[in-house]
Amino acid sequence: MTSAAGRVGAGLAPARDARPIRPGERIHVVGAAGAGASGAAILAVHSGASVTGCDAGGPSPYTAALEAAGITVATGHSPGHVTTPPSPDRLAVTKALTAIDPDHPELRSARDLGIPLEPWQQMVADAAVGRRLIGVAGTHGKSTTAGWLVHALTAAGQDPSAFVGALLPAALTGGLPATARWGQGSAFVVEADEYAGNFDPYRPEVAVLTNAEWDHPDVFPDRDAVTVAFATWLSGLPVGATIVANVGDPGVEAVLDRLLDRPIHVVAYALVDTSPGRGGYLRGIRERYATPVGPAAALLARIVTADRDGTTLEVFGLDELAGAASIRLATAGRQNAANALGVIGAASVLGVPSDAIPAAVGDFHGVGRRLERKGEAGGVVVYDDYGHHPTAIRETLLAIRQREPGRRVWAVYEPLTYHRTAAMLDAFADVLATADAVAVADIWAGRDPDTTITSAAELAEAVARRRPEIEVVAPGDVDATADALADRARPGDAVLVMGGGRSYRIGERLLERLEDR
């Protein structure tokens, strides 16, 4: 199943120490319309580079921000993007492209001319030189947590820069929604993705680890491989760095156990079901995750109330003299409550006063495609989410039931890659079967060379076997799926669209159809 392990990133330069982007440095971004590469391109422009880009897919939800930054994105690929004078000083590339097309014409031309080929994450790291780098990592929740931290630091007046793998709202970017923010403060927040070593260029002073679970079966054969990847990256943090870690997650616990002999600081946080009492539990956490520099800081919270308007936390350890703090979140779901704790821990490390944290954290409403409410038509409310792992789908379904109580919930899923769907088919079927109705769109192949190992119909059949009493359909591509939903959804339903690829089109088209009927 780990067929891509040797192909992803092949031919690209390995991660190196970050260096400042030179004024006027010419950088060409291949695949610039993607969430990550677009943010990297915007940050490079703010750093003084002259940036061009291209993308075979044409316009995307991220290209408007590129155009606003003065970056021209050509549709399609051509050697001329590299060979036409003046040639770029380097190419920034999405690693997955090397697995899909190792003989890509622009990459081949760059090699012929001796032009460096680097992953776009290296460009982000270079843009952050001279700032205080904060890396947010984890199998799930890293986009939400990174965006939330950017929001909190901005609310606290720190004016951070950032790369986040989801659209930040215009109110936060100061322009159009984008995956990048440029500020004048010292903090620079980056979403640090574990896939194929994407986070290797980042050496943060503060790292947040939300969870660690098996994913990306094309490069990680099992959970142990994921644990090793996170631990190896975190072992490269500078002496005296701080790890803000969700120790309520078994995978994070396994990662930390490999690091506790290192001279690092640890902020151990966890969501608990009961009050930790008079402090003994906090002391136990501090001792359990102590390192050579001293005991860990401990931050615990329990959910007091959860309703359609948000979640109330009782937080312990933020300010021991003041006692437990009550923090009202605008977000829904247990996973987001845990994400909030990671933000609180990181914000505290970064100097946000404890009495300012509740307000800075509490009015965050999310980032793009993370339980994003797209609209309502014909009595049907439509949400969009990037969830593409069984755990993420489970938590998002629970969150939408909190947000939309009493509604019949459609789980609509465009599976992201054949290899993930095949490896986790039973787990996907289990969680999708907890919805009230299910639609499975055609699988988005992405970087997969083998599209025969499973199918949307096979997943739909597995769901139907588990819940024969609910409606389960596999209508076809994203347009056909939207059309099928328009015929089946009824007033009072909540439709939750999940997946990568082009799944965002399902919600958009569905709303258009519902408005016309």
Backbone hydrogen bonds, N-H to C=O, Kabsch-Sander energy under -0.5 kcal/mol:
donor,donor_aa,acceptor,acceptor_aa,energy
3,S,1,M,-1.7
4,A,218,D,-0.9
5,A,2,T,-0.9
5,A,218,D,-1.0
7,R,4,A,-1.1
8,V,4,A,-2.6
9,G,95,K,-1.4
10,A,7,R,-1.8
12,L,9,G,-2.1
13,A,117,L,-3.3
24,G,48,G,-3.3
25,E,22,R,-2.3
27,I,25,E,-0.6
27,I,50,S,-2.5
28,H,90,R,-2.1
29,V,27,I,-0.5
29,V,52,T,-2.6
30,V,28,H,-0.6
30,V,92,A,-2.6
31,G,29,V,-0.6
31,G,54,C,-2.3
32,A,29,V,-0.7
32,A,54,C,-2.1
34,G,31,G,-1.6
38,S,34,G,-2.0
39,G,35,A,-1.2
40,A,36,G,-2.2
41,A,37,A,-2.3
42,I,38,S,-2.0
43,L,39,G,-2.2
44,A,40,A,-2.2
45,V,41,A,-2.0
46,H,42,I,-2.0
47,S,43,L,-1.3
48,G,45,V,-1.7
49,A,44,A,-2.5
50,S,25,E,-2.8
51,V,49,A,-0.7
52,T,27,I,-2.1
53,G,72,T,-1.7
54,C,29,V,-1.8
55,D,74,A,-2.2
58,G,55,D,-1.1
63,T,60,S,-1.3
64,A,60,S,-0.5
66,L,62,Y,-1.0
67,E,63,T,-2.5
68,A,64,A,-2.1
69,A,65,A,-1.3
70,G,67,E,-1.6
71,I,66,L,-2.6
72,T,70,G,-0.6
74,A,53,G,-2.6
74,A,72,T,-0.6
76,G,55,D,-2.1
76,G,74,A,-0.6
81,H,78,S,-1.7
82,V,79,P,-1.9
83,T,79,P,-2.5
84,T,80,G,-1.8
89,D,26,R,-2.5
90,R,26,R,-1.3
91,L,116,P,-2.6
92,A,28,H,-2.6
93,V,118,E,-2.5
94,T,30,V,-0.8
97,L,94,T,-1.6
98,T,94,T,-0.5
98,T,95,K,-1.6
99,A,95,K,-0.6
99,A,96,A,-1.0
100,I,96,A,-1.8
101,D,97,L,-3.1
104,H,101,D,-1.6
108,R,104,H,-2.8
109,S,105,P,-2.1
110,A,106,E,-2.2
111,R,107,L,-2.2
112,D,108,R,-2.2
113,L,109,S,-1.7
114,G,110,A,-0.6
114,G,111,R,-1.0
115,I,110,A,-2.7
118,E,91,L,-2.5
118,E,116,P,-0.5
120,W,93,V,-1.7
122,Q,119,P,-1.7
123,M,119,P,-0.6
123,M,120,W,-0.5
124,V,120,W,-1.5
125,A,121,Q,-2.3
126,D,122,Q,-2.2
127,A,123,M,-2.1
128,A,124,V,-1.1
129,V,126,D,-1.4
131,R,128,A,-2.3
132,R,186,S,-3.8
133,L,131,R,-0.8
134,I,188,F,-2.7
135,G,206,V,-2.4
136,V,190,V,-2.7
137,A,135,G,-0.6
137,A,208,V,-3.4
139,T,211,N,-1.2
145,T,141,G,-2.7
146,A,142,K,-2.5
147,G,143,S,-2.7
148,W,144,T,-2.6
149,L,145,T,-2.4
150,V,146,A,-2.3
151,H,147,G,-2.3
152,A,148,W,-2.6
153,L,149,L,-2.8
154,T,150,V,-2.3
155,A,151,H,-2.7
156,A,152,A,-1.7
157,G,154,T,-1.7
158,Q,153,L,-2.9
161,S,187,A,-2.3
162,A,181,R,-2.8
163,F,189,V,-2.4
164,V,179,T,-2.6
168,L,178,A,-3.6
172,L,169,P,-1.6
173,T,169,P,-2.0
174,G,170,A,-2.5
178,A,168,L,-1.2
181,R,162,A,-2.3
183,G,181,R,-0.5
185,G,159,D,-2.8
188,F,132,R,-2.5
189,V,161,S,-2.5
190,V,134,I,-3.0
191,E,163,F,-1.5
192,A,136,V,-2.9
192,A,190,V,-0.5
193,D,191,E,-0.7
197,G,194,E,-1.7
198,N,195,Y,-1.9
199,F,193,D,-1.0
200,D,197,G,-2.0
202,Y,199,F,-1.8
205,E,133,L,-2.1
206,V,133,L,-1.5
207,A,242,T,-2.8
208,V,135,G,-2.8
209,L,244,V,-2.6
210,T,137,A,-2.4
210,T,208,V,-0.5
219,V,216,H,-2.2
220,F,216,H,-2.6
226,V,222,D,-1.2
227,T,223,R,-2.6
228,V,224,D,-2.6
229,A,225,A,-1.9
230,F,226,V,-2.4
231,A,227,T,-2.6
232,T,228,V,-2.8
233,W,229,A,-2.1
234,L,230,F,-2.7
235,S,231,A,-1.9
236,G,232,T,-0.5
236,G,233,W,-1.4
237,L,234,L,-1.6
240,G,263,P,-2.7
241,A,238,P,-2.0
242,T,205,E,-2.4
243,I,265,H,-2.7
244,V,207,A,-3.7
244,V,242,T,-0.5
245,A,243,I,-0.7
245,A,267,V,-2.6
246,N,209,L,-2.2
247,V,245,A,-1.5
247,V,269,Y,-1.5
248,G,269,Y,-0.9
249,D,246,N,-1.7
253,E,249,D,-2.2
254,A,250,P,-2.0
255,V,251,G,-1.9
256,L,252,V,-3.0
257,D,253,E,-2.0
258,R,254,A,-0.5
258,R,255,V,-1.5
259,L,256,L,-2.5
260,L,256,L,-1.1
262,R,259,L,-2.1
264,I,262,R,-2.3
265,H,241,A,-3.2
267,V,243,I,-2.8
268,A,266,V,-0.6
268,A,297,A,-3.1
269,Y,245,A,-3.0
269,Y,267,V,-0.6
270,A,299,L,-1.7
272,V,270,A,-0.5
272,V,301,A,-3.3
279,G,276,P,-0.8
281,Y,276,P,-0.8
283,R,279,G,-2.3
284,G,280,G,-2.1
285,I,281,Y,-2.1
286,R,282,L,-2.3
287,E,283,R,-2.2
288,R,284,G,-2.6
289,Y,285,I,-1.8
290,A,287,E,-1.4
291,T,294,G,-2.4
294,G,291,T,-2.1
296,A,286,R,-2.0
297,A,266,V,-2.6
299,L,268,A,-2.5
300,L,316,F,-2.4
301,A,270,A,-1.6
302,R,314,E,-1.8
304,V,302,R,-0.5
304,V,312,T,-3.0
305,T,312,T,-1.1
307,D,310,G,-2.7
310,G,307,D,-1.4
311,T,329,L,-1.6
312,T,305,T,-2.7
313,L,311,T,-0.5
313,L,327,I,-3.1
314,E,302,R,-2.4
315,V,313,L,-0.6
315,V,325,A,-3.5
316,F,300,L,-3.6
323,G,319,D,-1.3
325,A,315,V,-2.7
327,I,313,L,-2.4
327,I,325,A,-0.6
329,L,311,T,-3.9
329,L,327,I,-0.6
330,A,362,G,-0.7
337,A,333,G,-1.4
338,A,334,R,-2.0
339,N,335,Q,-2.3
340,A,336,N,-2.4
341,L,337,A,-1.5
342,G,338,A,-1.7
343,V,339,N,-2.0
344,I,340,A,-2.7
345,G,341,L,-2.7
346,A,342,G,-2.4
347,A,343,V,-3.0
348,S,344,I,-2.1
349,V,345,G,-1.9
350,L,346,A,-2.0
351,G,348,S,-1.5
352,V,347,A,-2.6
356,A,353,P,-1.6
357,I,353,P,-1.0
360,A,356,A,-2.0
361,V,357,I,-2.5
362,G,358,P,-2.2
363,D,359,A,-1.0
364,F,361,V,-1.2
368,G,167,L,-2.7
370,R,367,V,-1.2
372,E,384,D,-2.7
373,R,371,L,-0.5
374,K,372,E,-0.7
374,K,382,V,-2.5
375,G,382,V,-1.2
377,A,380,V,-2.1
380,V,377,A,-2.0
381,V,379,G,-0.5
381,V,493,D,-2.0
382,V,375,G,-2.9
383,Y,495,V,-3.0
384,D,372,E,-2.3
385,D,497,V,-2.2
386,Y,369,R,-2.2
393,I,389,H,-2.7
394,R,390,P,-2.5
395,E,391,T,-2.4
396,T,392,A,-2.2
397,L,393,I,-2.4
398,L,394,R,-1.9
399,A,395,E,-2.1
400,I,396,T,-2.4
401,R,397,L,-1.5
402,Q,398,L,-1.4
403,R,399,A,-2.4
404,E,400,I,-2.8
407,R,404,E,-1.5
408,R,492,G,-0.6
410,W,408,R,-0.6
410,W,494,A,-3.0
411,A,409,V,-0.5
411,A,437,A,-2.9
412,V,410,W,-0.7
412,V,496,L,-2.9
413,Y,411,A,-0.5
413,Y,439,A,-2.6
414,E,498,M,-2.5
417,T,415,P,-0.8
417,T,444,W,-2.8
421,T,417,T,-1.6
422,A,418,Y,-2.8
423,A,419,H,-2.3
424,M,420,R,-2.0
425,L,422,A,-0.9
428,F,424,M,-2.7
429,A,425,L,-2.6
430,D,426,D,-2.3
431,V,427,A,-2.0
432,L,428,F,-2.6
433,A,429,A,-1.8
434,T,431,V,-1.5
435,A,432,L,-1.8
436,D,409,V,-2.1
437,A,409,V,-1.2
438,V,471,E,-2.8
439,A,411,A,-2.3
440,V,473,V,-2.5
441,A,413,Y,-2.3
441,A,439,A,-0.6
442,D,476,G,-2.6
444,W,415,P,-3.0
445,A,443,I,-0.7
448,D,445,A,-2.1
451,T,449,P,-0.6
459,L,455,S,-1.7
460,A,456,A,-2.6
461,E,457,A,-2.5
462,A,458,E,-1.8
463,V,459,L,-2.1
464,A,460,A,-2.5
465,R,461,E,-2.0
466,R,462,A,-1.1
467,R,463,V,-2.1
470,I,467,R,-1.8
471,E,436,D,-0.6
473,V,438,V,-2.2
476,G,440,V,-0.5
481,T,477,D,-2.5
482,A,478,V,-2.2
483,D,479,D,-2.3
484,A,480,A,-2.3
485,L,481,T,-2.2
486,A,482,A,-2.2
487,D,483,D,-1.3
488,R,484,A,-1.2
489,A,485,L,-3.5
492,G,379,G,-2.8
493,D,490,R,-2.1
494,A,408,R,-3.1
495,V,381,V,-3.0
496,L,410,W,-2.8
496,L,494,A,-0.6
497,V,383,Y,-2.6
497,V,495,V,-0.7
498,M,412,V,-3.2
499,G,385,D,-1.0
500,G,414,E,-0.8
503,S,500,G,-2.3
505,R,502,R,-2.0
506,I,503,S,-1.7
507,G,503,S,-0.8
508,E,504,Y,-1.4
509,R,505,R,-2.8
510,L,506,I,-2.7
511,L,507,G,-2.2
512,E,508,E,-1.7
513,R,509,R,-2.6
514,L,510,L,-2.8
515,E,511,L,-2.2
516,D,512,E,-1.1
517,R,513,R,-1.1
